Amino acid sequence: MNRLDIAIAGCGIAGLASALLLHRQGHRVTLYDRFARPRPVGSGLMIQPTGLAVLARLGLAQTAVARGAPIQRLHGLNREGEAVLEADYADLSVPGVFGLGIHRASLFDLLHSAVLAEKIPVLTDHEICTSEEGTGQRIIRFANRDAPASHDLLVDCLGVGSPLTPSQGQYLPFGALWTTLEWPEDGAFDLTLLEQRYEAAHRMVGILPTGVRHSGGRREFSFFWSLQQQDHAAWQANGLQCWKDEVRGLWPQCETILPQIASADQMTFARYAHRTFATPVEARLIHIGDAWHSASPQLGQGANMALLDAWALALGLAGEGDLQARLHGAIALRQAHVRLYQRLTAAFTPLYQSHKGAPAALRDLLLAPASRIAPGPAIKAMLVAGMAGSPLGRLGLAFPDYEALRPKGQSAPGQ
């Protein structure tokens, strides 16, 4: 295998994982980040079995589990108290399996620390604005520097707003307000559940346990509130008290956690886009993660897709043929799974985020009850776990050893 001089744009999950994998293959890797100090953007996320399989191969799964919160089930109720979101990882029939709630900062830290430990160069304050094909290399130009850089290959991990992709698609009408809070120890909530409450599909409040970010720190959780982008300004103008009344009305148990939110500045509004870049491979350039495909977080796949893309890139570059053929090979390893989950997410999103009443009625009256009948539970678990389309086998991956990863003193469900 030819050793390449590779530039990776962006110190997000896809970028850091790619840097580790390609460095370990013997390539010369340089990471570029636009921030003066690389930092994560976002709150809690779910690591599914697909993503944990990659972290296990990176030697980071044990640390991830120690910092996160093992999640056994997803559980959502409508205003009438009826279950409209149910998925149990035990239905995968994999011994000890769980999802992992984790703060994005924790996942970033373990990947970033591994990159620094392996002395992979990270050039900060380098904001990439364009790139172009040169003679046998890819030329990178920066918004804040006169001198360009040249590499054999550029891996675009700059996310949905990457300047290296043409503007396409649009943001979804619904986003979410989120914040990170200390876990309430009063027993009102379950540390093993991702819980949500819905009013039709136009209001949602959710709680995701995310473990402990800092050594000696307290357990935390991510708190979400679904909101249309066009309503964000009105939310800010109406004040916290009005909004807190809405939250209490939808989920009275939140009374115990709302005092932690004292300012609107604690709530960050996140926008989501549904798009797929049709040509993820160009001359000496490949787009992966959200720079290639992005979707709403309804199925919780974003970070996992990024990790799988990074693994596929390493496999592709280890293959046969010239560079362009190997890049296309990497995309081929992921394309079917990406397409499947783009379609699934597009279908599921209106059921849980929509200003129309029909999708929620369909969910509550037909889909939720029908999904409780076999093989419905197993299908739901497979969809949430990212396992639809059997992505692990195609990538030479397998379920991690969950029994070994489970925190000491915590037994698997039913034991």
C-alpha positions in Angstrom: 0.0 0.0 0.0 1.3 3.4 -1.0 1.9 5.7 2.0 0.1 9.0 1.5 0.5 12.5 2.8 -3.1 13.1 3.9 -4.8 16.3 5.1 -7.9 15.9 7.2 -10.2 19.0 7.4 -12.0 19.3 10.8 -11.4 18.0 14.3 -14.9 16.5 14.7 -15.7 12.8 15.3 -15.1 11.8 11.7 -11.9 13.8 11.4 -10.3 12.6 14.6 -11.3 8.9 14.0 -9.9 9.1 10.5 -6.7 10.6 11.7 -6.1 7.8 14.1 -7.0 5.0 11.7 -4.9 6.4 8.8 -1.9 7.3 11.0 -1.9 3.7 12.2 -1.9 2.5 8.6 1.4 4.4 8.2 0.1 7.4 6.3 1.5 10.9 7.1 -1.6 12.7 8.5 -2.1 16.4 9.3 -5.3 17.6 10.9 -6.6 21.2 10.2 -9.0 22.9 12.4 -10.5 26.4 12.2 -10.6 27.0 15.9 -7.6 28.3 17.9 -8.2 25.3 20.1 -10.1 22.3 18.8 -13.4 21.9 20.7 -16.6 20.0 20.3 -19.9 21.6 19.4 -23.1 20.0 20.8 -24.6 18.2 23.7 -25.4 14.6 24.3 -25.5 11.9 21.6 -26.0 8.1 21.4 -23.3 5.7 20.5 -24.9 2.7 18.9 -23.4 -0.8 18.5 -22.1 0.3 15.1 -20.2 3.2 16.5 -19.0 1.3 19.6 -17.7 -1.4 17.2 -15.3 1.2 15.7 -14.3 2.6 19.0 -13.5 -0.9 20.2 -11.2 -1.4 17.2 -9.6 1.9 18.1 -9.0 0.7 21.7 -11.3 3.4 23.1 -14.6 1.6 23.9 -13.8 0.9 27.5 -13.0 4.6 28.2 -16.1 5.7 26.3 -18.4 3.4 28.4 -16.7 4.6 31.6 -17.5 8.2 30.7 -21.0 7.6 29.3 -24.3 6.1 30.5 -25.4 2.7 29.2 -28.9 3.0 27.9 -31.2 0.0 27.8 -34.3 1.4 26.3 -35.9 4.3 24.4 -39.2 5.3 25.9 -41.6 8.0 24.7 -45.1 8.8 25.8 -47.7 11.1 24.2 -49.8 13.5 26.3 -52.4 10.8 27.0 -49.7 8.6 28.6 -49.6 6.1 25.7 -46.3 4.7 24.6 -45.5 6.0 21.1 -41.7 5.4 21.1 -40.4 2.0 22.4 -37.2 0.3 21.6 -35.3 -2.1 23.8 -31.7 -3.1 23.0 -32.4 -6.5 24.6 -34.5 -7.3 21.5 -31.3 -7.5 19.5 -30.6 -10.8 21.3 -26.9 -9.9 21.8 -25.6 -10.7 25.3 -25.4 -7.6 27.4 -26.0 -5.1 24.6 -26.7 -1.5 25.3 -26.7 1.9 23.7 -24.4 4.6 25.2 -25.5 8.1 26.1 -22.4 10.3 26.1 -21.7 14.0 26.0 -20.1 15.1 22.8 -17.3 16.7 24.8 -16.5 13.3 26.3 -16.3 11.6 23.0 -14.3 14.4 21.5 -11.8 14.3 24.4 -11.1 10.6 24.2 -10.5 10.8 20.4 -8.5 14.1 20.6 -6.4 12.8 23.5 -5.6 9.7 21.4 -4.6 11.8 18.4 -2.2 13.9 20.6 -0.8 10.8 22.3 0.2 9.5 18.9 1.7 12.8 18.0 -0.4 13.4 14.9 0.0 17.1 13.9 -3.0 19.3 14.5 -2.8 22.7 12.9 -5.3 25.0 14.6 -6.5 28.4 13.5 -6.5 27.1 9.9 -9.9 27.9 8.3 -10.2 26.1 5.0 -12.2 28.0 2.4 -11.5 26.2 -0.9 -9.4 23.4 -2.4 -8.4 22.6 -6.0 -6.6 19.9 -7.9 -3.0 20.5 -8.5 -0.3 18.5 -10.3 -0.5 15.2 -8.4 -1.7 16.9 -5.2 -4.7 18.6 -3.7 -4.2 22.3 -2.9 -5.9 23.7 0.2 -6.5 27.4 0.6 -7.3 29.1 3.9 -9.5 32.1 4.7 -7.0 33.5 7.3 -3.6 32.6 5.7 -1.9 33.5 2.5 0.1 30.4 2.0 -1.8 27.3 0.7 -1.0 23.7 1.6 -0.6 20.7 -0.6 -1.3 17.0 0.1 -1.8 13.8 -1.7 -5.3 13.6 -0.4 -7.8 15.8 1.4 -10.5 14.2 3.7 -13.4 16.6 4.2 -14.8 16.2 7.7 -16.1 19.8 8.0 -19.7 18.8 8.5 -23.0 20.0 6.9 -21.7 23.5 6.3 -18.5 22.4 4.7 -17.2 25.1 2.2 -15.7 22.2 0.2 -19.2 21.1 -0.9 -21.7 23.1 -3.0 -24.7 24.5 -1.1 -27.5 22.0 -1.5 -30.6 21.0 0.4 -32.0 23.0 3.3 -32.4 23.0 7.0 -35.4 21.1 8.3 -38.2 23.3 9.8 -37.7 21.7 13.3 -34.6 21.9 15.4 -34.1 21.6 19.1 -33.1 23.6 22.1 -30.6 21.7 24.3 -28.6 22.1 27.4 -26.5 19.9 29.8 -27.7 19.6 33.4 -26.7 17.7 36.5 -28.5 14.4 36.9 -31.3 14.6 39.5 -30.7 12.0 42.3 -34.3 12.1 43.5 -35.3 9.0 41.6 -37.8 10.8 39.2 -35.9 9.6 36.1 -34.2 6.4 35.1 -30.5 6.4 34.3 -30.9 3.5 31.8 -33.6 5.2 29.6 -33.7 7.8 26.9 -37.1 9.3 27.7 -39.3 11.7 25.7 -42.7 13.2 26.0 -44.8 14.4 23.0 -47.7 16.6 22.3 -48.7 15.3 18.9 -45.5 15.8 16.9 -45.1 19.6 17.4 -43.8 19.5 21.0 -41.3 17.2 22.5 -39.2 17.2 25.6 -36.4 14.7 26.1 -33.9 13.5 28.6 -30.7 11.6 27.7 -28.3 10.5 30.5 -24.7 11.2 29.4 -22.5 10.0 32.2 -19.6 12.0 33.7 -17.5 14.4 31.7 -14.8 15.1 34.2 -13.0 12.9 36.7 -14.7 13.3 40.0 -17.6 15.2 38.4 -21.3 14.6 38.8 -23.4 12.6 36.5 -25.1 14.7 33.8 -27.9 14.5 31.2 -28.8 16.3 28.1 -32.2 18.1 28.1 -33.9 18.7 24.7 -37.0 20.7 23.6 -38.2 20.4 20.0 -38.8 23.8 18.4 -39.4 25.1 14.9 -36.7 27.4 13.7 -39.2 30.1 12.8 -40.4 30.1 16.5 -37.0 30.5 18.1 -37.2 34.3 18.2 -40.7 34.1 19.8 -39.4 31.6 22.4 -36.7 34.1 23.3 -39.1 37.0 23.6 -41.7 35.1 25.7 -39.2 34.4 28.5 -38.2 31.3 30.4 -41.2 31.2 32.8 -43.7 30.9 29.9 -41.6 28.1 28.4 -41.2 26.3 31.7 -44.9 26.2 32.1 -45.2 24.4 28.8 -42.6 21.9 29.9 -44.3 21.2 33.2 -47.6 20.8 31.4 -46.2 18.2 29.1 -44.0 16.4 31.6 -44.8 17.4 35.3 -41.7 15.4 36.6 -39.5 18.0 35.0 -40.4 20.4 37.8 -37.4 19.0 39.8 -34.8 19.9 37.0 -36.1 23.1 35.6 -34.6 25.3 38.4 -31.2 24.4 37.0 -32.1 26.5 33.9 -31.9 30.1 35.1 -31.1 31.9 31.8 -32.2 31.5 28.2 -28.5 31.6 27.4 -28.1 28.1 28.8 -30.3 26.8 26.0 -28.6 26.4 22.6 -30.7 26.1 19.4 -29.5 23.3 17.1 -30.6 23.2 13.4 -30.7 20.0 11.4 -30.4 19.4 7.7 -31.3 16.5 5.5 -29.0 16.2 2.6 -26.7 13.8 0.8 -23.8 15.0 -1.4 -24.2 13.1 -4.6 -20.5 13.1 -5.5 -18.5 12.4 -2.3 -15.3 11.6 -4.2 -13.5 14.2 -6.3 -9.9 14.3 -7.6 -7.8 13.6 -4.4 -10.7 14.6 -2.3 -13.3 12.6 -0.3 -16.2 13.9 1.8 -17.3 11.8 4.8 -19.6 12.2 7.8 -21.9 15.1 7.7 -20.0 16.6 4.8 -21.3 13.7 2.7 -24.7 13.0 4.4 -26.7 14.5 7.2 -30.1 14.0 8.7 -32.3 14.8 11.7 -31.3 13.0 14.9 -34.5 11.0 15.2 -32.7 7.7 14.8 -29.6 8.8 16.6 -27.1 7.8 13.9 -24.9 10.9 13.2 -21.8 10.1 15.3 -22.1 6.4 14.4 -22.2 7.1 10.7 -19.1 9.3 11.1 -17.2 6.5 12.8 -18.3 3.9 10.2 -17.3 6.3 7.4 -13.8 6.7 8.9 -13.4 3.0 9.2 -14.5 2.5 5.6 -12.0 5.1 4.4 -9.2 3.2 6.1 -10.4 0.0 4.5 -10.7 1.6 1.1 -7.2 3.1 1.2 -5.8 -0.3 2.1 -7.3 -1.8 -1.0 -6.0 -2.3 -4.5 -5.9 0.2 -7.4 -5.0 3.8 -7.9 -6.0 6.4 -5.3 -9.3 7.4 -7.0 -10.3 3.7 -7.2 -9.6 3.2 -3.6 -11.6 6.3 -2.6 -14.5 5.1 -4.6 -14.1 1.7 -2.9 -14.4 3.3 0.5 -17.7 5.0 -0.6 -19.0 1.8 -2.0 -18.5 0.1 1.4 -20.9 2.7 3.0 -23.2 3.8 0.3 -26.0 1.2 0.7 -26.2 1.8 4.5 -26.1 5.6 4.2 -28.9 5.5 1.6 -31.0 3.2 3.7 -30.8 5.4 6.8 -31.3 8.6 4.9 -34.6 7.2 3.7 -35.5 5.8 7.1 -34.8 9.1 8.9 -36.8 11.0 6.3 -39.7 8.7 6.9 -39.6 8.7 10.7 -38.9 12.4 11.3 -42.4 13.7 10.5 -43.8 11.2 13.0 -42.0 12.9 15.9 -41.3 16.5 14.5 -44.1 18.0 12.5 -46.6 20.8 12.9 -49.2 18.6 11.1 -51.5 16.4 13.1 -51.8 13.5 10.6 -48.3 12.0 11.1 -48.7 11.9 14.9 -52.2 10.3 14.6 -50.7 7.7 12.3 -47.9 7.0 14.8 -50.2 6.8 17.8 -53.2 4.9 16.3 -51.5 2.5 13.9 -47.7 2.3 13.9 -47.0 2.2 17.6 -49.5 -0.5 18.4 -48.5 -2.6 15.4 -44.8 -2.4 16.3 -45.4 -4.3 19.5 -46.3 -7.4 17.6 -43.5 -9.7 16.6 -41.2 -9.2 14.8 -41.8 -5.5 15.5 -39.7 -5.2 18.7 -36.7 -6.8 17.0 -37.1 -4.5 14.0 -37.3 -1.4 16.2 -34.2 -2.4 18.1 -32.3 -3.1 14.9 -33.3 0.3 13.4 -32.2 2.2 16.5 -29.0 0.3 16.9 -28.0 1.2 13.3 -28.0 -2.4 12.3 -30.5 -2.3 9.4 -28.7 -3.2 6.3 -26.1 -5.3 8.2 -23.3 -2.6 8.1 -20.8 -4.3 10.4 -20.2 -7.5 8.4 -19.5 -5.5 5.2 -16.8 -3.5 7.1 -15.2 -6.5 8.8 -16.6 -5.4 12.2 -18.5 -7.2 14.9 -20.5 -6.4 18.0 -18.1 -5.4 20.8 -17.9 -7.6 23.9 -20.6 -5.9 25.9 -20.2 -8.1 28.9 -16.6 -7.0 29.2 -17.5 -3.3 28.6 -20.3 -3.1 31.1 -19.3 -1.0 34.1 -18.3 -3.0 37.2 -21.2 -3.7 39.5 -23.8 -3.2 36.8 -25.4 -6.4 35.6 -27.2 -6.9 32.3 -31.0 -6.6 32.2 -32.7 -9.7 33.6 -29.7 -10.8 35.7 
